[in-house]
Amino acid sequence: MKLAAAEQMRELDRQAIEERGIPSIDLMERAAEGVAQAALDLLPDKPGRSRAAVFCGAGNNGGDGIAAARLLFLAGVKVRVFLVGKYEKLTPDALEETRRLSECGVELEPFAPEDPDQSAWARSSHVLVDAVFGVGLSREIAPDSVFAAAIRLMNGCRGKVVAADIASGVEADSGRVLGCAVKADKTITFTYQKIGQAVEDGALLSGEVEVRDIGIPADLRKGLVCPAQTVEADFVKAALPPRKPDGHKGDFGRLLIVGGAEGYTGAPCLSASAAVRSGCGLVSLGVPEGIWAVEAVKCTSAMPFPLTEKHGMLSYKALQKIEEKLSACDVLALGPGLGRSEQVTKLVCDLLLRTEKPVVLDADGINALEGHIDVLDRRRGRITILTPHDGEFARIGGDLSQSGRVREARDFAKAHGCILVLKGHRTVTAAPAGNVLVNTTGNSGLAKGGSGDVLTGLIASMLAQGAAAVQAAAAGVWLHGRAGDLAAQRLTAYGVTPEDIIQEMPTAFLEILR
C-alpha cells in the first residue's frame, strides 16, 4: 500500500479543486461521510440511544468533523460539537459546514476546558470524533494550550475515538508525536494512508486505519509517486526466489556467515539455522577456533569451520581463509556475535573493501564502521545490506531525533549507496534509489536477544538464492515478523524465543505460497 506525504496530499487536493473544478466542499462532504459512518459503526447501541462528542479545529480538518457531526445528528445520534480554536479562524468551507449544522438545530460550541458540562458530555459519549488537526500539523502542541486540553479529554473518555484523516498530534510524515496526541480506535484517512500512520508512535495511535476515496480523480492518484509503501503478502510472494524442481543444493545459494566470539556462541548458530530453514542450499559458518567445537555441536545442517582468533575474537589473520571460503560462495553475512576489537574492526573494513560479493552486515559488523563510514561509501555500486537497531544506527551517524525513521533511513541509504534495514517496531527498509518499504508484521516477542541474528540469516539466505537485494531485505523482514506472529499465537509474546521464530518460518512460507 502506498504511503503519502502531507505535501503530496495538499497538492492532490489543489489539483482536484483548481485544475479539475471539483468543489472543495464536495470533497469535505465525502470525507465527512466516511468519518460519520465509522462513528456509527462503533456505537454500542442504536443511534437514537447514543451520544457523540465531536472536537473540531478551525481548519478544513475541523470542517470534516463539523460535517460529520451533522450526518450523525441526522442519523439520530445526540451530538454536541466543540470548536477547539477561534471562530474567526474558521476556513470558508468550515464556515459553510457550520451554517449547515446550525440549520439542523445544532450549534458549534467554543470548547472550554474548565466547563464541567462539556467534560461530562464527552465522558458520557459513546463515540468521540477527533477533527482538531489534520496532516498539516508541524509544530509542537503546547501542554497548557486548549488543544492539549481537548486531546487529554478525548484520551480520558471511555467512548471509542474516530480520527478524521489523522490522529491529532501525530506528524503526518514521520509518525512522531508533536507534544501530545489523540489515541484513536479508528482513523478514517483520505485518498492514501499517510507515512505517519504506519511508523513510530503514529502506528500505535491511529488504531485501525481505513482509507476513504473522497473523489480525487483516478488519473491524479495514479500519477502520484509516493516516497514509501507498506510491505504486504503479495510483495513477499513476488520476491521469493523460484526453486527448480530438479535443482540440487548448489542451485539454491551458497552463503558464508562470519561471526561469533567467546561468550557469543548463539548468534552465529541462529543466523546459520535461519539461513538453512529459509531455503539456502549450502551454509558455511566461520567462527573463532576457540568456539568452533561448540558451533560444530550446535549446527547440524550448516558447516562450521575454525578461524584464527585473538583474545576470544577473530584475528585479522583470519582474513585470508575467509576470502578463500568466500570465493566459492554467493553472499557474505558478517557480524553476528562478532565482538569488538581493533583487529575485528580492521578485518571487517578490509573484507568490505576487498570483496565484490553482496554483504549483509549486522551487529558488530555494523559497529566496526563507527569512525570508518568511508568504507561503506567506497562500496557504492556493490550490494551492501545493513541491519542496525537504533543504537547501532546512531554509532554510524544516524540521527533519529530530528526527522523520524523513514526520512532518516532514506537519507542514509541514498548518501551511502547501501540498503538500510532499520530495525524496530514497523522496521523500515530504505534503498539507495530513495524508496522506502515499511514492514507490517511482528510483535514484542521479537524484542529479544538473538532475534536480529535470525533476521540476518534469513535476508542473506534470500539474497543467496537469487532474490533482488531490496526485495530480499524487505521480504525477509516481513517473513521474520510473520514467523514471530505465528509463534506468539502459539506461545504468547512473552514466550517466543529466536528458535521459535526459526521453527515457524516454514508456516510463514507456506502461507505465502498458498
C-alpha positions in Angstrom: 0.0 0.0 0.0 1.3 3.5 -0.9 2.1 5.8 1.9 1.8 9.5 1.0 3.4 12.6 2.4 1.4 15.6 3.7 2.6 17.9 0.9 1.6 15.3 -1.7 -2.0 15.3 -0.3 -2.2 19.0 -0.3 -1.1 19.1 -4.0 -3.6 16.4 -4.9 -6.4 18.4 -3.3 -5.2 21.6 -5.1 -5.2 19.9 -8.5 -8.6 18.4 -8.0 -10.1 21.7 -6.9 -8.3 24.2 -9.1 -7.5 22.2 -12.2 -10.4 19.8 -12.3 -13.1 22.1 -10.9 -14.2 19.8 -8.1 -15.8 22.0 -5.4 -13.8 21.7 -2.2 -17.0 21.4 -0.1 -17.9 18.3 -2.1 -14.5 16.7 -1.0 -15.3 17.7 2.5 -18.7 16.2 2.4 -17.4 12.8 1.2 -14.7 12.8 3.8 -17.4 13.5 6.5 -19.5 10.6 5.2 -16.6 8.2 5.9 -16.0 9.6 9.4 -19.6 9.6 10.3 -20.1 6.0 9.1 -17.1 4.9 11.2 -18.6 6.6 14.2 -21.9 4.9 13.7 -20.2 1.5 13.3 -18.6 1.9 16.7 -21.8 2.7 18.6 -22.7 0.0 21.1 -26.5 0.7 20.7 -28.9 2.2 18.3 -28.1 5.8 17.1 -31.2 7.2 18.9 -29.8 5.9 22.2 -26.3 7.1 21.7 -24.3 10.2 22.3 -21.4 11.7 20.4 -18.8 14.5 21.1 -17.1 16.0 18.1 -14.0 18.1 18.6 -13.1 20.3 15.7 -10.3 22.7 14.8 -10.7 25.8 12.7 -9.1 24.3 9.6 -10.6 22.1 6.9 -10.0 19.0 9.1 -12.4 20.7 11.6 -14.8 21.2 8.7 -14.7 17.5 8.1 -15.7 17.0 11.7 -18.5 19.6 11.7 -20.0 17.9 8.6 -19.7 14.5 10.2 -21.5 15.9 13.3 -24.4 16.9 11.1 -24.6 13.5 9.5 -24.5 11.8 12.9 -27.3 14.1 14.1 -29.4 13.3 11.0 -28.8 9.6 11.8 -30.4 10.1 15.2 -27.3 10.4 17.4 -27.4 13.1 20.1 -24.4 15.3 19.2 -22.5 18.2 20.7 -19.8 19.9 18.6 -16.9 21.7 20.2 -14.7 24.2 18.4 -11.1 23.9 19.7 -9.8 27.2 18.5 -11.1 30.6 17.4 -14.3 31.1 15.4 -12.8 33.9 13.3 -10.1 31.5 12.0 -12.6 29.0 10.5 -11.9 28.4 6.9 -14.6 29.2 4.3 -15.6 25.5 3.9 -15.6 25.0 7.7 -17.9 28.1 8.0 -20.2 26.7 5.4 -20.4 23.4 7.3 -21.1 25.3 10.5 -24.0 27.0 8.7 -25.4 23.7 7.6 -25.1 22.3 11.1 -26.9 25.3 12.5 -29.8 24.8 10.1 -30.3 21.3 11.7 -30.5 23.0 15.1 -27.1 22.1 16.4 -24.7 24.9 17.2 -20.9 24.9 17.2 -19.8 25.5 20.8 -16.5 27.1 21.8 -14.5 24.4 23.7 -13.9 25.5 27.3 -11.6 23.1 29.2 -12.9 24.3 32.5 -16.6 23.8 31.7 -17.8 20.7 33.7 -20.9 20.4 31.5 -18.8 19.9 28.3 -16.4 17.5 30.0 -19.4 15.5 31.4 -20.9 15.2 27.9 -17.6 14.0 26.4 -17.1 11.4 29.2 -20.7 10.1 28.8 -20.4 9.9 25.0 -20.4 6.5 23.3 -18.2 7.8 20.4 -15.9 10.8 20.0 -14.7 12.3 16.8 -11.2 13.9 16.6 -11.0 16.6 13.9 -8.8 19.1 15.7 -5.7 18.9 13.5 -5.1 17.5 10.0 -2.0 16.4 8.2 -0.6 19.9 8.1 0.4 20.0 11.8 4.1 20.6 12.1 4.6 22.4 15.4 4.6 21.1 19.0 1.3 21.4 20.8 1.9 23.5 23.9 1.0 21.5 27.1 -1.0 24.4 28.5 -3.0 25.1 25.3 -6.7 24.5 24.7 -5.6 21.9 22.0 -3.7 19.9 24.6 -6.7 20.1 26.9 -9.0 18.7 24.2 -6.6 15.9 23.5 -6.3 14.9 27.1 -10.1 14.9 27.5 -10.6 12.7 24.5 -8.0 10.3 25.7 -9.6 10.2 29.1 -13.0 9.2 27.9 -14.4 5.6 27.7 -16.1 6.1 24.3 -14.4 5.0 21.1 -12.5 7.6 19.2 -12.6 8.1 15.5 -9.9 10.4 14.0 -10.6 12.3 10.8 -7.7 11.9 8.4 -5.0 11.6 11.2 -4.9 11.4 14.9 -4.4 15.0 16.1 -0.8 15.5 17.4 0.7 12.9 15.1 3.1 14.3 12.5 1.9 13.0 9.1 5.4 12.5 7.6 7.1 10.8 10.5 4.6 9.3 12.9 6.2 11.3 15.8 4.1 12.8 18.5 4.2 16.6 18.5 3.8 17.3 22.2 0.7 15.2 22.8 -1.6 13.2 20.5 -5.0 11.5 20.4 -5.1 7.8 20.8 -7.7 6.7 18.2 -9.6 3.4 17.9 -10.1 4.0 14.2 -8.7 6.5 11.7 -10.6 7.4 8.5 -7.9 8.8 6.3 -8.5 10.2 2.8 -7.2 9.0 -0.6 -4.0 7.5 0.7 -2.6 6.2 4.0 -0.1 8.6 5.4 3.5 7.7 6.3 3.0 8.7 10.0 0.1 6.2 10.3 2.5 3.3 9.5 5.6 4.0 11.6 6.7 5.1 15.1 4.1 6.2 17.6 1.6 7.1 14.8 1.3 3.4 14.0 0.2 2.8 17.6 -2.1 5.8 18.0 -4.0 5.5 14.7 -5.9 2.3 15.6 -7.4 0.6 12.6 -6.7 2.7 9.6 -9.3 2.8 6.7 -8.6 4.7 3.5 -11.6 6.6 2.1 -12.0 7.7 -1.5 -13.3 11.2 -1.5 -13.4 11.8 -5.2 -9.8 12.7 -6.2 -9.7 11.8 -10.0 -8.1 8.4 -10.6 -5.5 9.8 -13.1 -4.2 12.2 -10.5 -3.9 9.4 -8.0 -2.3 7.1 -10.5 0.4 9.6 -11.2 1.4 10.1 -7.6 4.8 8.6 -6.8 4.8 8.0 -3.0 8.0 8.1 -1.0 7.1 4.9 0.9 4.9 1.9 0.9 4.0 -0.9 3.2 5.2 -4.5 2.6 2.3 -6.9 2.2 2.0 -10.6 1.5 1.7 -10.1 -2.3 5.0 -8.2 -2.3 6.7 -11.1 -0.4 5.3 -13.7 -2.8 6.7 -11.9 -5.8 10.0 -11.5 -4.0 10.5 -15.2 -3.3 13.3 -16.7 -5.4 11.9 -19.6 -7.5 13.0 -23.2 -6.8 13.8 -25.5 -9.6 12.0 -28.9 -9.2 15.1 -30.7 -10.4 17.6 -28.4 -8.6 20.4 -29.6 -6.4 21.9 -27.9 -3.3 24.3 -25.8 -5.3 21.4 -24.2 -7.2 19.9 -22.7 -4.1 22.7 -20.4 -3.0 26.0 -20.7 -1.1 26.2 -18.5 1.9 29.2 -17.7 4.2 28.4 -16.4 7.7 31.3 -15.0 9.7 30.8 -14.2 13.4 30.9 -15.4 16.9 33.2 -14.7 19.8 33.9 -16.1 23.3 30.6 -15.7 25.2 28.6 -15.1 21.9 28.2 -18.6 20.5 24.4 -18.4 20.0 24.3 -15.6 17.4 26.2 -17.2 14.5 24.3 -20.5 15.1 21.0 -18.7 15.0 21.9 -17.0 11.7 23.0 -20.2 10.1 19.9 -22.1 11.3 17.7 -19.4 9.9 19.5 -19.5 6.5 19.1 -23.2 6.2 15.5 -23.2 7.3 14.6 -20.5 4.7 15.9 -22.5 1.8 19.6 -21.8 1.3 21.4 -24.7 -0.3 24.8 -24.5 1.4 25.6 -22.6 4.5 29.2 -22.3 5.8 29.9 -20.7 9.2 33.3 -19.2 10.1 33.9 -18.7 13.8 36.9 -18.2 16.2 38.7 -21.5 16.7 38.0 -21.4 20.5 34.3 -21.8 20.0 34.4 -24.0 16.9 33.7 -27.1 18.8 30.6 -25.6 20.3 29.3 -24.5 16.9 30.0 -27.9 15.5 27.7 -29.5 18.0 25.0 -26.8 17.7 24.9 -26.7 13.9 23.6 -29.9 12.3 22.8 -28.5 8.8 25.3 -25.7 8.4 29.1 -26.3 8.1 31.1 -24.6 10.8 34.9 -24.1 10.4 37.6 -22.6 12.7 39.3 -19.3 12.1 42.3 -17.7 13.8 41.4 -15.8 16.9 42.9 -13.4 19.4 41.6 -12.9 22.9 38.4 -14.9 22.1 37.6 -12.9 19.0 38.6 -13.2 15.3 42.1 -12.1 14.5 43.0 -10.1 11.4 45.0 -13.2 10.3 41.6 -14.9 9.6 41.1 -12.7 6.5 42.9 -14.9 4.1 40.9 -18.0 5.0 37.6 -16.1 5.0 38.4 -14.8 1.5 39.2 -18.4 0.3 35.9 -19.6 1.6 34.0 -16.6 0.2 35.4 -17.2 -3.3 33.2 -20.3 -3.5 30.1 -18.5 -2.0 27.5 -16.1 -3.3 26.9 -13.9 -0.3 28.7 -13.0 2.9 26.8 -12.4 6.2 29.1 -10.6 8.6 28.8 -9.6 12.2 26.5 -11.9 14.4 28.2 -12.2 17.8 31.5 -10.9 16.3 32.6 -8.8 19.3 34.5 -5.5 19.2 38.3 -5.1 18.9 40.8 -3.3 16.8 41.6 -6.5 14.9 37.9 -7.1 14.3 37.4 -3.6 13.0 40.3 -3.9 10.6 39.1 -7.3 9.5 35.6 -6.1 8.8 36.7 -2.9 7.0 39.2 -4.8 4.7 36.7 -7.5 3.9 34.2 -4.9 2.9 36.7 -3.1 0.7 38.1 -6.3 -0.9 35.1 -8.4 -1.8 32.8 -7.7 -4.7 30.3 -10.2 -3.3 27.0 -9.0 -1.7 27.3 -8.4 2.0 24.7 -8.5 4.8 26.2 -6.5 7.7 24.8 -6.9 11.2 25.6 -6.2 14.8 29.3 -5.8 15.5 29.9 -5.8 11.7 28.0 -2.5 11.7 29.7 -1.3 14.9 33.1 -1.7 13.1 32.0 1.1 10.8 32.0 3.6 13.6 34.5 6.2 12.5 35.0 4.4 9.2 31.9 5.2 7.3 34.1 6.0 4.3 34.5 2.2 3.9 30.7 1.9 3.3 30.9 4.8 0.8 33.6 3.0 -1.2 31.4 0.0 -1.6 28.9 2.1 -3.6 27.8 0.1 -6.6 28.1 -3.2 -4.7 25.3 -4.7 -2.7 25.6 -3.9 1.0 22.6 -4.5 3.3 22.9 -3.1 6.9 20.5 -4.3 9.6 21.1 -1.9 12.6 18.9 -1.3 15.6 18.6 2.4 16.7 21.8 2.3 18.8 23.9 0.8 16.1 22.4 3.3 13.6 23.4 6.1 15.9 27.0 4.8 16.0 27.4 5.1 12.3 25.9 8.6 12.0 22.2 8.1 12.0 20.2 10.8 13.9 16.5 9.9 14.7 15.9 12.9 16.9 15.1 15.3 14.1 13.2 13.9 11.1 11.9 10.5 12.0 12.8 6.9 11.0 11.5 6.9 7.4 13.3 10.1 6.3 16.5 9.4 8.2 16.7 5.9 6.8 16.1 7.1 3.3 18.7 9.8 3.5 21.3 7.5 4.9 20.7 4.8 2.2 21.0 7.5 -0.5 24.0 9.1 1.0 26.0 5.9 1.4 24.7 3.8 -1.5 23.5 0.9 0.7 20.3 -0.8 1.6 19.4 0.1 5.2 17.1 -2.2 7.3 16.4 0.0 10.4 15.0 -2.5 12.9 12.3 -1.8 15.4 8.5 -1.6 15.6 7.5 -1.3 11.9 11.0 -2.0 10.6 11.9 0.4 7.7 13.9 -0.8 4.6 15.4 2.0 2.6 17.1 1.7 -0.8 19.8 3.8 -2.4 17.3 5.0 -5.0 15.2 6.6 -2.3 12.3 4.3 -2.0 11.3 3.1 1.5 9.4 -0.1 2.5 7.6 -0.3 5.8 7.0 -3.7 7.5 3.6 -4.7 8.7 4.3 -7.8 10.7 5.9 -8.6 14.1 5.2 -8.2 17.8 7.0 -7.6 21.0 8.1 -11.2 21.2 10.7 -10.4 18.7 12.3 -7.9 21.1 14.7 -10.5 22.5 18.4 -11.1 22.0 19.1 -13.3 19.0 16.0 -12.2 17.0 18.2 -9.9 14.9 20.6 -12.8 14.2 17.7 -14.8 12.8 16.8 -11.9 10.5 20.4 -11.6 9.2 20.4 -15.3 8.3 17.0 -15.0 6.6 17.9 -12.0 4.5 21.2 -13.4 3.5 19.6 -16.7 2.5 17.0 -14.9 0.3 19.9 -13.0 -1.3 22.0 -16.1 -1.9 19.0 -17.9 -3.5 18.7 -15.1 -6.1 16.2 -12.6 -4.8 16.9 -9.0 -5.7 18.6 -7.1 -2.9 15.9 -4.7 -1.8 13.2 -7.4 -2.2 15.4 -9.9 -0.2 15.7 -7.3 2.6 12.1 -6.2 2.8 10.6 -9.7 2.3 13.0 -11.2 4.8 11.8 -8.6 7.4 8.2 -9.5 6.6 8.7 -13.2 6.9 10.7 -12.8 10.1 7.9 -10.8 11.6 5.2 -13.2 10.4 7.0 -16.2 11.8 7.2 -14.2 15.1 3.4 -13.6 14.9 2.8 -17.3 14.4 5.0 -18.2 17.3 3.2 -15.6 19.5 -0.2 -17.1 18.6 1.1 -20.4 20.0 3.2 -19.2 22.9 2.3 -15.6 23.6 4.8 -12.7 23.0 6.2 -13.5 26.4 7.3 -17.0 25.5 8.6 -16.5 22.0 12.4 -17.3 21.5 14.5 -16.8 18.4 14.5 -20.6 18.0 10.6 -20.4 17.9 10.8 -17.9 15.1 13.0 -20.2 13.1 10.6 -23.1 13.8 7.7 -21.1 12.4 9.4 -20.0 9.2 8.1 -22.9 7.1 4.5 -22.0 8.1 5.1 -18.3 7.1 6.5 -19.5 3.7 3.5 -21.9 3.3 1.0 -19.1 3.8 2.7 -17.0 1.1 2.9 -19.9 -1.3 -0.7 -20.7 -0.9 
